[in-house]
Amino acid sequence: MTYRYFTCDVFTNQRFSGNPLAVLPDAEGLTDLQMQQIAREFNFSETTFVFPPRLGQTRRVRIFTPAREIPFAGHPNIGTAFALAQEGAFGCIDGGLNVVFEEAAGLVPISISLDQQGDISCELNAPEPLRLGQVVSPAFIATILNLDESDIRINTHVPQEASVGLEFLFVELDTHAALQKASINLEQLRALADQGLSPHIHLYVMSDGEFDIKARMFAPLDGVPEDPATGSANCALIALLTHYDSAGEGDFRWRISQGVEMGRPSVLHGRTEKRNGTLTGVWMAGNSVLVSAGQIEL
């Protein structure tokens, strides 16, 4: 059997920036083992496999890291919607359109449109409401990140798990220098995972310059030493920040930078909605660019 694939860079409009993704647009017939082998072969943070829908939506999508299948992720949804739209799978998109992907975490609505430059832009709606998890002591987190405890900022929240479809541990740092310096102590990270806590560490600093947030994400136990752009994590992050914001209601927008330290700068555009003190919506958007197309023989 021959299976087509595309690779694209996500959350960027420049090739060789952003987060690489492999998409198999017609994956019917592949076994779980074959999908895992293909994901490991590409060795990107994620690879997606597209199937006909089972629940009457647009497509069913499965997402694999090099190590395992995951229920939801941001850049795979943005990149998969882009790749299918780019090849004409959804017809004309000049006036914009909406698709829905069926995934293990639930239904993921995605809007597809052309931006002011005529490039395809995709925006996903998080599949689950914000779910808060356990908190972790700043001292323990500092040992995992090879930082000093004073580098961990706790004004808004202590290090805490949160999810809108995939769980991460969120850590706000005090300075951009600390963000740049952070690295992972694998032994301490395994100790964290052994306690049943998420080993997906999303670090961020608030910025008052071109970006509202600068971030990094580490998931080495999933075969992802560092991720250049993490839509699912940044969705959960802006949901978390909106949750803790004292404003009772409002519409919030976030411009997020990630991947700079890896030499793969990425730009993510997030927005949240809060009504009567309750978070009511989380979205994440970005561009993508096609890099390659080919075939896999099995």
RAJOKA-V180427 format. One line per field, one symbol per residue. ss: DSSP state (H for helix, E for strand, C for the rest). phi: phi as a letter, one per 20 degrees, with the letter a starting at -180 (. if undefined). A space follows every 10 residues. Layout:
ss: ???
phi: ???
This chain:
ss: CEEEEEEEEE CCCCCCCCEE EEEECCCCCC CHHHHHHHHH HHCCCCEEEE ECCCCCCCEE EEEECCCCEE CCCHHHHHHH HHHHHHCCCC CCCCCCEEEE EEECCEEEEE EEEECCCCCE EEEEECCCCC EEEEECCHHH HHHHHCCCHH HECCCCCCCE EEECCCEEEE EEECCHHHHH HCCCCHHHHH HHHHCCCCCC EEEEEECCCC CCEEEEEEEH HHCEEEECCC HHHHHHHHHH HHHHCCCCCE EEEEEEEECH HHCCCEEEEE EEEEECCEEE EEEEEEEEEE EEEEEEEC
phi: .dcfbcdbdd madcgmdmdf bdcdfcefof egffffffff ffmefbcdcd cffddnefbd cdccefdaec faafffffff gfffffenfd mfdgenbccc eecffpedfc ecbdefenef cccddgfcfg cedfdcfgff ffffelcegf feecfebfgb fbbcqbecdd cedfbfffff egbdefffff ffffenefee dddbcfcddf dfcdcbcdbf fdncgbdfac ffffgfffff ffgeffffbq ddccdcdbnf femcgccddd bcccclndfd accbcaebbf dbbacdec
